Amino acid sequence: MKPTDYFLPYQLRWLHDKSRIKIFEKSRRIGGTYCQAFEDVSDCASQKNLKVYFSSSDWTAAEEYRDYCVSWAVKMNKIARVTEDAREDSIEFFDEDKDVKIGRIEFPATGSKIILLSSNPKAFRSKGGKIVWDEAAWHDQASKMWAAAKPAIMWGHSMRILSTHNGMKSIFNGIVEKIKEGKLDYSLHTVSITLAVEEGLADRIMKRSLTEAERQEFLEKEREGCLTESDWRQEYLCDPQDESSAMLPYSLIQSCERENLLMPLDKLTGDLYLGFDVARKKHLSVIYLLEKTGNVFYVRHVRVMQNVKWSKQEEILWEFLERPNLRRACIDRTGLGDQITERAEDRFGKSKVEGVVFSSAVKEDIAKSLEGAFQDMNVLVPPDEIQRESLHSVRKVVTSAGNVRYDAAESKMGHGDHFWGLGLAVHAGQTAKGPVITMSGSAWPESQRARTIFKGF
Protein backbone atom coordinates (compact mmCIF):
# COMPACT_ATOMS: atom_id res chain seq x y z
CA MET A 1 0.00 0.00 0.00
CA LYS A 2 1.75 3.16 -1.21
CA PRO A 3 0.80 6.01 1.18
CA THR A 4 1.06 8.78 -1.42
CA ASP A 5 -1.57 7.00 -3.52
CA TYR A 6 -4.09 7.68 -0.77
CA PHE A 7 -2.83 10.62 1.28
CA LEU A 8 -1.60 14.15 0.70
CA PRO A 9 1.38 15.60 2.59
CA TYR A 10 -0.68 17.23 5.36
CA GLN A 11 -2.54 13.94 5.92
CA LEU A 12 0.74 12.02 6.08
CA ARG A 13 2.08 14.47 8.67
CA TRP A 14 -0.98 13.77 10.77
CA LEU A 15 -0.62 9.99 10.45
CA HIS A 16 3.12 10.04 11.17
CA ASP A 17 2.58 12.07 14.34
CA LYS A 18 2.41 9.56 17.22
CA SER A 19 1.74 12.14 19.93
CA ARG A 20 -0.62 10.97 22.64
CA ILE A 21 -2.94 13.96 22.14
CA LYS A 22 -3.09 15.73 18.81
CA ILE A 23 -5.44 18.38 17.44
CA PHE A 24 -6.47 18.86 13.80
CA GLU A 25 -7.51 22.49 13.24
CA LYS A 26 -8.79 22.23 9.70
CA SER A 27 -10.68 23.53 6.72
CA ARG A 28 -13.88 21.91 5.53
CA ARG A 29 -13.68 18.84 3.28
CA ILE A 30 -9.93 18.27 3.17
CA GLY A 31 -10.02 14.62 4.24
CA GLY A 32 -9.34 14.89 7.95
CA THR A 33 -11.86 12.27 9.04
CA TYR A 34 -10.85 10.10 6.08
CA CYS A 35 -7.23 9.79 7.25
CA GLN A 36 -8.29 9.51 10.91
CA ALA A 37 -10.38 6.47 9.97
CA PHE A 38 -7.24 4.92 8.45
CA GLU A 39 -5.29 5.48 11.67
CA ASP A 40 -8.04 3.94 13.77
CA VAL A 41 -8.46 0.86 11.56
CA SER A 42 -4.68 0.41 11.48
CA ASP A 43 -4.54 0.59 15.28
CA CYS A 44 -7.35 -1.94 15.65
CA ALA A 45 -5.80 -4.28 13.11
CA SER A 46 -2.42 -4.23 14.86
CA GLN A 47 -3.24 -3.88 18.59
CA LYS A 48 -4.90 -6.37 20.90
CA ASN A 49 -8.17 -5.50 22.62
CA LEU A 50 -8.07 -1.81 21.73
CA LYS A 51 -11.26 0.18 22.03
CA VAL A 52 -11.60 3.30 19.88
CA TYR A 53 -14.47 5.60 20.83
CA PHE A 54 -15.56 7.94 18.04
CA SER A 55 -18.06 10.78 18.37
CA SER A 56 -18.97 13.50 15.91
CA SER A 57 -21.45 16.38 15.91
CA ASP A 58 -24.31 14.25 14.58
CA TRP A 59 -25.06 10.67 13.62
CA THR A 60 -24.75 11.20 9.85
CA ALA A 61 -21.11 12.25 10.38
CA ALA A 62 -20.55 9.08 12.42
CA GLU A 63 -22.00 7.01 9.59
CA GLU A 64 -19.62 8.65 7.10
CA TYR A 65 -16.69 7.79 9.38
CA ARG A 66 -18.01 4.21 9.63
CA ASP A 67 -18.02 3.93 5.84
CA TYR A 68 -14.43 5.17 5.70
CA CYS A 69 -13.43 2.54 8.27
CA VAL A 70 -15.07 -0.26 6.31
CA SER A 71 -13.38 0.91 3.11
CA TRP A 72 -9.96 0.93 4.79
CA ALA A 73 -10.54 -2.51 6.29
CA VAL A 74 -11.36 -3.91 2.86
CA LYS A 75 -8.19 -2.38 1.41
CA MET A 76 -6.12 -3.84 4.22
CA ASN A 77 -7.63 -7.27 3.63
CA LYS A 78 -6.12 -7.20 0.18
CA ILE A 79 -2.79 -5.64 1.05
CA ALA A 80 -2.08 -6.27 4.74
CA ARG A 81 -3.81 -9.70 4.76
CA VAL A 82 -6.17 -8.72 7.53
CA THR A 83 -8.94 -11.22 6.91
CA GLU A 84 -12.51 -10.85 8.07
CA ASP A 85 -11.57 -8.04 10.42
CA ALA A 86 -14.23 -5.48 9.55
CA ARG A 87 -16.68 -6.65 6.96
CA GLU A 88 -20.05 -4.98 6.46
CA ASP A 89 -21.80 -7.82 8.29
CA SER A 90 -19.77 -7.28 11.46
CA ILE A 91 -21.22 -3.80 11.95
CA GLU A 92 -24.18 -3.60 14.27
CA PHE A 93 -26.19 -0.66 15.54
CA PHE A 94 -28.35 -0.42 18.63
CA ASP A 95 -29.73 2.12 21.06
CA GLU A 96 -28.28 2.03 24.54
CA ASP A 97 -31.25 4.17 25.54
CA LYS A 98 -33.43 6.68 23.78
CA ASP A 99 -30.75 9.39 24.02
CA VAL A 100 -27.54 7.49 23.26
CA LYS A 101 -27.03 5.78 19.93
CA ILE A 102 -24.07 3.42 19.45
CA GLY A 103 -22.57 1.64 16.47
CA ARG A 104 -19.77 -0.94 16.55
CA ILE A 105 -17.10 -2.24 14.19
CA GLU A 106 -15.42 -5.40 15.49
CA PHE A 107 -12.02 -6.86 14.59
CA PRO A 108 -12.17 -10.56 15.58
CA ALA A 109 -8.49 -11.28 14.89
CA THR A 110 -7.30 -8.78 17.51
CA GLY A 111 -10.37 -8.39 19.67
CA SER A 112 -10.29 -4.64 19.03
CA LYS A 113 -13.36 -2.53 18.39
CA ILE A 114 -14.32 0.86 16.99
CA ILE A 115 -17.37 2.11 18.85
CA LEU A 116 -19.37 4.92 17.28
CA LEU A 117 -21.09 7.11 19.84
CA SER A 118 -23.73 9.76 19.45
CA SER A 119 -22.96 13.33 20.51
CA ASN A 120 -24.60 12.83 23.90
CA PRO A 121 -21.91 13.36 26.58
CA LYS A 122 -23.33 10.41 28.55
CA ALA A 123 -21.92 8.10 25.88
CA PHE A 124 -18.34 8.72 27.07
CA ARG A 125 -19.06 8.04 30.73
CA SER A 126 -17.44 4.93 32.25
CA LYS A 127 -15.43 4.37 29.07
CA GLY A 128 -11.68 3.85 28.69
CA GLY A 129 -9.73 3.71 25.42
CA LYS A 130 -8.63 5.79 22.47
CA ILE A 131 -10.87 8.86 21.98
CA VAL A 132 -11.63 10.41 18.61
CA TRP A 133 -13.69 13.59 18.91
CA ASP A 134 -14.71 14.82 15.48
CA GLU A 135 -16.08 18.32 14.73
CA ALA A 136 -15.54 19.17 18.38
CA ALA A 137 -16.40 22.85 17.92
CA TRP A 138 -19.89 21.96 16.71
CA HIS A 139 -21.11 19.82 19.60
CA ASP A 140 -24.12 21.27 21.39
CA GLN A 141 -22.68 20.26 24.77
CA ALA A 142 -18.97 20.60 24.04
CA SER A 143 -17.85 21.42 27.58
CA LYS A 144 -19.64 18.32 28.94
CA MET A 145 -18.18 16.23 26.12
CA TRP A 146 -14.66 17.36 27.02
CA ALA A 147 -15.29 16.70 30.72
CA ALA A 148 -16.53 13.19 29.91
CA ALA A 149 -13.96 12.29 27.22
CA LYS A 150 -10.67 13.52 28.70
CA PRO A 151 -10.62 11.09 31.68
CA ALA A 152 -11.17 8.16 29.27
CA ILE A 153 -7.50 8.30 28.17
CA MET A 154 -6.06 8.47 31.70
CA TRP A 155 -4.50 4.98 31.52
CA GLY A 156 -2.19 5.82 28.64
CA HIS A 157 -4.59 5.89 25.69
CA SER A 158 -4.47 8.52 22.96
CA MET A 159 -6.89 11.27 21.96
CA ARG A 160 -7.59 12.82 18.58
CA ILE A 161 -9.62 16.05 18.24
CA LEU A 162 -10.57 17.23 14.76
CA SER A 163 -12.70 20.24 13.84
CA THR A 164 -13.40 23.30 11.79
CA HIS A 165 -13.99 26.41 13.87
CA ASN A 166 -17.29 27.60 15.30
CA GLY A 167 -16.62 30.99 16.83
CA MET A 168 -13.96 32.25 19.16
CA LYS A 169 -15.65 31.07 22.35
CA SER A 170 -15.85 27.36 21.55
CA ILE A 171 -14.11 24.75 23.71
CA PHE A 172 -12.18 23.68 20.61
CA ASN A 173 -10.80 27.17 19.99
CA GLY A 174 -9.94 27.44 23.68
CA ILE A 175 -7.81 24.29 23.40
CA VAL A 176 -6.15 25.54 20.20
CA GLU A 177 -5.34 28.90 21.77
CA LYS A 178 -3.82 27.26 24.86
CA ILE A 179 -1.60 25.14 22.60
CA LYS A 180 -0.47 28.21 20.66
CA GLU A 181 0.27 30.02 23.92
CA GLY A 182 2.34 27.08 25.17
CA LYS A 183 -0.06 26.29 28.00
CA LEU A 184 -0.86 22.79 26.67
CA ASP A 185 1.77 20.44 25.25
CA TYR A 186 -0.59 18.82 22.75
CA SER A 187 0.39 18.44 19.09
CA LEU A 188 -1.41 20.92 16.81
CA HIS A 189 -1.89 20.51 13.04
CA THR A 190 -3.41 23.54 11.28
CA VAL A 191 -4.47 22.98 7.68
CA SER A 192 -6.32 25.73 5.82
CA ILE A 193 -7.84 25.24 2.38
CA THR A 194 -4.95 27.22 0.86
CA LEU A 195 -2.36 24.87 2.37
CA ALA A 196 -4.39 21.83 1.35
CA VAL A 197 -4.63 23.04 -2.26
CA GLU A 198 -0.94 23.91 -2.26
CA GLU A 199 -0.22 20.30 -1.25
CA GLY A 200 -2.41 18.72 -3.92
CA LEU A 201 -6.04 18.71 -2.78
CA ALA A 202 -7.47 20.33 -5.93
CA ASP A 203 -5.31 18.07 -8.13
CA ARG A 204 -6.66 15.03 -6.29
CA ILE A 205 -10.26 16.24 -6.66
CA MET A 206 -9.85 17.01 -10.38
CA LYS A 207 -7.86 13.77 -10.91
CA ARG A 208 -5.09 15.48 -12.84
CA SER A 209 -2.11 17.75 -12.35
CA LEU A 210 -3.27 21.37 -12.22
CA THR A 211 -1.41 24.55 -13.06
CA GLU A 212 -0.95 27.17 -10.34
CA ALA A 213 -3.55 29.34 -12.09
CA GLU A 214 -6.05 26.46 -12.00
CA ARG A 215 -5.43 25.94 -8.30
CA GLN A 216 -6.09 29.63 -7.65
CA GLU A 217 -9.25 29.39 -9.74
CA PHE A 218 -10.35 26.43 -7.59
CA LEU A 219 -9.83 28.48 -4.43
CA GLU A 220 -11.69 31.45 -5.87
CA LYS A 221 -14.70 29.31 -6.75
CA GLU A 222 -14.79 27.96 -3.21
CA ARG A 223 -14.55 31.51 -1.89
CA GLU A 224 -17.39 32.68 -4.13
CA GLY A 225 -19.55 29.89 -2.75
CA CYS A 226 -19.40 31.49 0.72
CA LEU A 227 -22.05 34.07 1.48
CA THR A 228 -19.73 36.16 3.63
CA GLU A 229 -16.03 36.78 4.17
CA SER A 230 -16.60 35.65 7.75
CA ASP A 231 -17.82 32.23 6.53
CA TRP A 232 -14.80 31.88 4.26
CA ARG A 233 -12.35 32.72 7.01
CA GLN A 234 -13.92 30.41 9.58
CA GLU A 235 -14.92 27.44 7.45
CA TYR A 236 -11.86 27.37 5.19
CA LEU A 237 -9.02 29.47 6.64
CA CYS A 238 -9.04 28.18 10.25
CA ASP A 239 -9.82 31.68 11.51
CA PRO A 240 -12.59 31.58 14.16
CA GLN A 241 -15.14 34.36 13.83
CA ASP A 242 -17.33 35.88 16.50
CA GLU A 243 -20.19 38.24 15.72
CA SER A 244 -20.05 39.56 19.28
CA SER A 245 -16.60 41.05 18.60
CA ALA A 246 -17.61 42.71 15.31
CA MET A 247 -18.26 46.42 15.75
CA LEU A 248 -20.98 46.21 13.10
CA PRO A 249 -22.79 42.82 12.91
CA TYR A 250 -24.34 41.92 9.58
CA SER A 251 -27.86 42.41 10.93
CA LEU A 252 -27.02 45.95 12.06
CA ILE A 253 -25.44 46.88 8.72
CA GLN A 254 -28.36 45.49 6.74
CA SER A 255 -30.89 47.36 8.90
CA CYS A 256 -29.32 50.61 7.61
CA GLU A 257 -29.12 49.63 3.93
CA ARG A 258 -31.37 51.49 1.51
CA GLU A 259 -31.76 51.49 -2.25
CA ASN A 260 -31.45 54.61 -4.43
CA LEU A 261 -29.24 56.63 -2.08
CA LEU A 262 -26.55 57.53 -4.60
CA MET A 263 -27.01 60.84 -6.42
CA PRO A 264 -25.08 63.06 -8.86
CA LEU A 265 -23.02 65.78 -7.19
CA ASP A 266 -24.94 68.62 -8.80
CA LYS A 267 -28.19 67.32 -7.30
CA LEU A 268 -26.93 67.56 -3.72
CA THR A 269 -28.11 70.71 -1.99
CA GLY A 270 -27.75 69.76 1.68
CA ASP A 271 -24.69 69.95 3.90
CA LEU A 272 -22.00 67.49 2.77
CA TYR A 273 -19.33 65.71 4.81
CA LEU A 274 -16.42 63.67 3.55
CA GLY A 275 -14.25 60.88 4.94
CA PHE A 276 -11.14 59.58 3.18
CA ASP A 277 -9.23 56.45 4.24
CA VAL A 278 -5.97 56.80 2.33
CA ALA A 279 -3.93 54.02 0.72
CA ARG A 280 -1.72 53.62 -2.34
CA LYS A 281 -1.03 50.01 -3.34
CA LYS A 282 -1.63 47.30 -0.73
CA HIS A 283 -4.94 48.48 0.72
CA LEU A 284 -7.88 50.42 -0.71
CA SER A 285 -8.38 54.17 -0.78
CA VAL A 286 -12.01 54.85 0.08
CA ILE A 287 -13.85 58.20 -0.03
CA TYR A 288 -17.34 58.55 1.42
CA LEU A 289 -19.51 61.60 0.77
CA LEU A 290 -22.47 62.05 3.12
CA GLU A 291 -25.42 64.41 2.90
CA LYS A 292 -26.93 65.31 6.26
CA THR A 293 -30.65 65.86 6.68
CA GLY A 294 -31.75 66.39 10.25
CA ASN A 295 -29.76 63.87 12.29
CA VAL A 296 -29.37 61.37 9.47
CA PHE A 297 -26.33 60.95 7.21
CA TYR A 298 -27.15 59.64 3.72
CA VAL A 299 -24.33 58.06 1.69
CA ARG A 300 -24.38 59.85 -1.67
CA HIS A 301 -21.05 58.79 -3.16
CA VAL A 302 -18.51 56.06 -2.46
CA ARG A 303 -15.27 56.11 -4.37
CA VAL A 304 -13.02 53.02 -4.08
CA MET A 305 -9.51 53.14 -5.50
CA GLN A 306 -6.77 50.53 -5.62
CA ASN A 307 -3.23 51.19 -6.80
CA VAL A 308 -4.22 54.67 -8.07
CA LYS A 309 -1.51 57.32 -8.44
CA TRP A 310 -1.44 60.16 -5.94
CA SER A 311 -2.07 62.73 -8.68
CA LYS A 312 -5.28 60.96 -9.68
CA GLN A 313 -6.40 60.55 -6.07
CA GLU A 314 -5.86 64.29 -5.55
CA GLU A 315 -7.89 65.06 -8.66
CA ILE A 316 -10.79 62.98 -7.35
CA LEU A 317 -10.55 64.46 -3.85
CA TRP A 318 -10.37 68.05 -5.13
CA GLU A 319 -13.63 67.58 -7.06
CA PHE A 320 -15.40 66.80 -3.80
CA LEU A 321 -13.66 69.50 -1.76
CA GLU A 322 -14.54 72.20 -4.29
CA ARG A 323 -18.24 71.72 -3.65
CA PRO A 324 -19.50 74.91 -1.96
CA ASN A 325 -21.76 72.90 0.38
CA LEU A 326 -18.96 70.53 1.49
CA ARG A 327 -18.74 71.61 5.13
CA ARG A 328 -15.99 69.42 6.49
CA ALA A 329 -13.64 66.65 5.39
CA CYS A 330 -11.68 64.30 7.63
CA ILE A 331 -8.70 62.59 5.97
CA ASP A 332 -6.59 59.74 7.31
CA ARG A 333 -3.26 61.47 7.84
CA THR A 334 -1.49 58.39 9.22
CA GLY A 335 1.64 57.45 7.28
CA LEU A 336 0.94 57.64 3.54
CA GLY A 337 -1.91 60.10 4.01
CA ASP A 338 0.24 62.90 5.40
CA GLN A 339 1.25 64.47 2.09
CA ILE A 340 -2.18 64.47 0.45
CA THR A 341 -3.72 65.84 3.67
CA GLU A 342 -1.18 68.66 3.83
CA ARG A 343 -1.84 69.62 0.22
CA ALA A 344 -5.61 69.58 0.83
CA GLU A 345 -5.22 71.77 3.94
CA ASP A 346 -3.04 74.25 2.04
CA ARG A 347 -5.52 74.49 -0.81
CA PHE A 348 -8.85 74.43 1.03
CA GLY A 349 -7.93 75.52 4.55
CA LYS A 350 -7.70 73.71 7.86
CA SER A 351 -11.16 74.92 8.80
CA LYS A 352 -12.54 72.69 6.04
CA VAL A 353 -9.99 69.87 5.98
CA GLU A 354 -8.90 68.00 9.10
CA GLY A 355 -6.07 65.51 9.07
CA VAL A 356 -6.71 62.61 11.46
CA VAL A 357 -3.85 60.52 12.84
CA PHE A 358 -5.05 57.03 13.75
CA SER A 359 -3.88 56.54 17.31
CA SER A 360 -5.55 53.85 19.42
CA ALA A 361 -7.69 56.47 21.18
CA VAL A 362 -8.76 58.10 17.91
CA LYS A 363 -9.66 54.77 16.30
CA GLU A 364 -11.74 53.88 19.35
CA ASP A 365 -13.58 57.20 19.20
CA ILE A 366 -14.32 56.85 15.47
CA ALA A 367 -15.32 53.18 15.78
CA LYS A 368 -17.71 53.83 18.67
CA SER A 369 -19.23 56.86 16.94
CA LEU A 370 -19.87 54.85 13.77
CA GLU A 371 -21.33 52.00 15.81
CA GLY A 372 -23.67 54.44 17.55
CA ALA A 373 -24.74 55.97 14.25
CA PHE A 374 -25.73 52.53 12.93
CA GLN A 375 -27.49 51.59 16.16
CA ASP A 376 -29.53 54.81 16.03
CA MET A 377 -30.06 54.41 12.27
CA ASN A 378 -28.47 57.83 11.79
CA VAL A 379 -26.41 56.62 8.83
CA LEU A 380 -27.95 55.00 5.75
CA VAL A 381 -25.81 53.13 3.21
CA PRO A 382 -26.47 51.59 -0.22
CA PRO A 383 -26.53 47.76 -0.27
CA ASP A 384 -23.24 46.36 -1.55
CA GLU A 385 -21.48 43.09 -0.70
CA ILE A 386 -17.92 44.44 -0.68
CA GLN A 387 -18.92 47.38 1.48
CA ARG A 388 -20.88 45.11 3.83
CA GLU A 389 -17.93 42.76 4.33
CA SER A 390 -15.53 45.64 4.92
CA LEU A 391 -17.82 47.31 7.46
CA HIS A 392 -18.27 44.00 9.25
CA SER A 393 -14.57 43.14 9.28
CA VAL A 394 -13.46 45.57 11.99
CA ARG A 395 -13.44 43.95 15.40
CA LYS A 396 -12.83 45.00 18.95
CA VAL A 397 -9.96 42.90 20.28
CA VAL A 398 -8.74 42.95 23.87
CA THR A 399 -5.06 41.98 24.09
CA SER A 400 -3.55 39.87 26.85
CA ALA A 401 -2.25 43.10 28.38
CA GLY A 402 -5.79 44.45 28.59
CA ASN A 403 -5.40 46.94 25.75
CA VAL A 404 -8.20 47.40 23.21
CA ARG A 405 -7.53 47.34 19.48
CA TYR A 406 -9.91 48.02 16.60
CA ASP A 407 -8.66 46.22 13.54
CA ALA A 408 -9.59 44.00 10.60
CA ALA A 409 -7.94 40.97 9.04
CA GLU A 410 -6.50 41.60 5.59
CA SER A 411 -8.35 40.07 2.66
CA LYS A 412 -9.12 40.80 -0.95
CA MET A 413 -11.91 42.99 0.45
CA GLY A 414 -9.22 45.24 1.94
CA HIS A 415 -8.38 45.99 5.55
CA GLY A 416 -11.58 47.52 6.91
CA ASP A 417 -11.07 50.47 4.55
CA HIS A 418 -14.78 51.18 4.04
CA PHE A 419 -15.29 51.14 7.81
CA TRP A 420 -12.66 53.82 8.38
CA GLY A 421 -13.67 55.88 5.35
CA LEU A 422 -17.29 55.97 6.48
CA GLY A 423 -16.25 56.46 10.10
CA LEU A 424 -14.18 59.51 9.15
CA ALA A 425 -17.12 60.95 7.20
CA VAL A 426 -19.47 60.53 10.16
CA HIS A 427 -16.77 62.02 12.41
CA ALA A 428 -16.58 65.03 10.07
CA GLY A 429 -20.34 65.52 10.33
CA GLN A 430 -20.48 65.11 14.07
CA THR A 431 -17.57 67.47 14.81
CA ALA A 432 -18.45 70.22 12.32
CA LYS A 433 -19.17 73.58 13.95
CA GLY A 434 -21.27 75.09 11.23
CA PRO A 435 -20.88 76.52 7.70
CA VAL A 436 -17.34 77.10 6.56
CA ILE A 437 -16.10 79.71 4.07
CA THR A 438 -14.34 77.64 1.44
CA MET A 439 -11.04 78.43 -0.22
CA SER A 440 -11.60 77.09 -3.68
CA GLY A 441 -8.83 76.78 -6.25
CA SER A 442 -9.35 77.01 -9.97
CA ALA A 443 -11.73 74.44 -11.37
CA TRP A 444 -10.30 71.38 -13.11
CA PRO A 445 -11.15 70.95 -16.79
CA GLU A 446 -14.22 68.81 -17.21
CA SER A 447 -12.27 66.26 -19.27
CA GLN A 448 -9.96 65.59 -16.33
CA ARG A 449 -12.63 65.17 -13.69
CA ALA A 450 -13.19 61.69 -12.24
CA ARG A 451 -16.77 60.54 -12.12
CA THR A 452 -17.68 59.38 -8.63
CA ILE A 453 -19.59 56.17 -8.81
CA PHE A 454 -20.24 53.43 -6.28
CA LYS A 455 -18.13 50.49 -7.28
CA GLY A 456 -15.87 47.78 -5.97
CA PHE A 457 -12.39 47.14 -7.29
Beta strands, then each sheet from edge to edge (+ up, - down):
strand 1: 21-26
strand 2: 51-55
strand 3: 91-95
strand 4: 101-107
strand 5: 112-117
strand 6: 130-134
strand 7: 159-163
strand 8: 187-191
strand 9: 271-277
strand 10: 285-293
strand 11: 296-305
strand 12: 326-332
strand 13: 353-356
strand 14: 379-380
strand 15: 395-398
strand 16: 404-407
sheet 1: 3+ 4- 5+ 2+ 6+ 7+ 1+ 8+
sheet 2: 13+ 12+ 9+ 10- 11+ 14+
sheet 3: 15+ 16-
end
